[in-house]
Each structure stands twice: as C-alpha cells, then as structure tokens.
Amino acid sequence: MKTATLLSFTACFFMLISCCNALFPDENLTIKRSDYTGKELRTDGYFYFFQESTNLIYVRFLYRNGIILSVGGYSPPDLEEVEKRIINPIMNSKDRWGVFVVNGNTIKYEKWIGSSSSSPKAYLYNCTGNILNDTTIHFTESYNSETKKTNAINEVWHFKQFSSKPDSTNTYIK
C-alpha cells in the first residue's frame, strides 16, 4: 500500500512539474510593440551602463522595430571585451527581450525577468527615463512586477556605435 501511495504521489509530482508553464504562465508584456521611427535615439549600436557597485557593464540594444535586447552584465568592464562576447546563441532566452517606446524625451522599456523564487514564471521589469540626447539616456525609475515595487534609480546609459549588432528576430515578441 505504501509503495502504491508513493508511486501515485511521485507520478502527480512529475505531472505538476511538466505542466509548470500552464500552472505558472509568464506575464504578458503590457507595452505594445510598435516601430520606432523617431530620431531621439541612435539605434546603430548599443547603450551601456557601468554599475560601480558590481563592477559590471550592462548592455541594451534598441531596434527600429521597437524591440529591446538585454545581453546582461559583463566583467571586466571593458567594452571591447564585451563586444567579443555578444553572440547570437546567448540571445535565446526570453528574459533578454522586451519592447520600448519613446514619447518626446521620455523612454520606457519593459522586458521579462526570471523569478527570484523557485517559480519558473517570468515576470516583468519596467524602466522609465529621460532622453538627454541621442546618445545618452538617464533612467530614473524601475518597477518589478514580481515584488510589486517601484524604485528610484539613477542610471546614465551611453551609446556606442557597433556594426555587429545581433538580429532582433526572436520567438517571444511578434
């Protein structure tokens, strides 16, 4: 009897794990993707931010189709080394993709992030900032839908022209 109960429990457990996407569906983006036709920001390269507390460089690509690609934080903080590491296979993760919109001198982007708990669900991360010029963005606010917290931030992102920009085609954003 104990063996049958254990087998039933094990079978149910594995069925639940295999159905994680149905049980914990990812959040949907709330910003609708639309083509970026403005001239407020350059899109022929990437924007980067150096975070002193972690000694990492973060990189974001903005595309004319309104998609944003985050390729993560890199150490050492050397842009040439970062550029050597930017390859298409690392882009096959949902939490690297999102969308952005520009309204006057304001930019907002939204992307997926992984859960900080054991849940396989992807949550949303939003950032809002001001466009200082076509090569500089000052992000001032972020929101994490998992924690439901809005935070004041002070991130100044700079542009660098980059001819080997990864393709924006992905399976997550239409």
HELIX and SHEET records of a PDB file:
HELIX    1   1 LYS A    2  SER A   18  1                                  17    
HELIX    2   2 CYS A   20  LEU A   23  1                                   4    
HELIX    3   3 LEU A   79  ARG A   85  1                                   7    
HELIX    4   4 ASN A   88  MET A   91  5                                   4    
HELIX    5   5 LYS A   94  ARG A   96  5                                   3    
SHEET    1   A 9 GLY A  45  GLN A  51  0                                        
SHEET    2   A 9 LEU A  56  LEU A  62 -1                                        
SHEET    3   A 9 ILE A  67  TYR A  74 -1                                        
SHEET    4   A 9 TRP A  97  ASN A 103 -1                                        
SHEET    5   A 9 THR A 106  GLY A 114 -1                                        
SHEET    6   A 9 ALA A 122  ASN A 133 -1                                        
SHEET    7   A 9 THR A 136  ASN A 144 -1                                        
SHEET    8   A 9 LYS A 149  GLN A 161 -1                                        
SHEET    9   A 9 GLY A  45  GLN A  51 -1                                        
END                                                                             
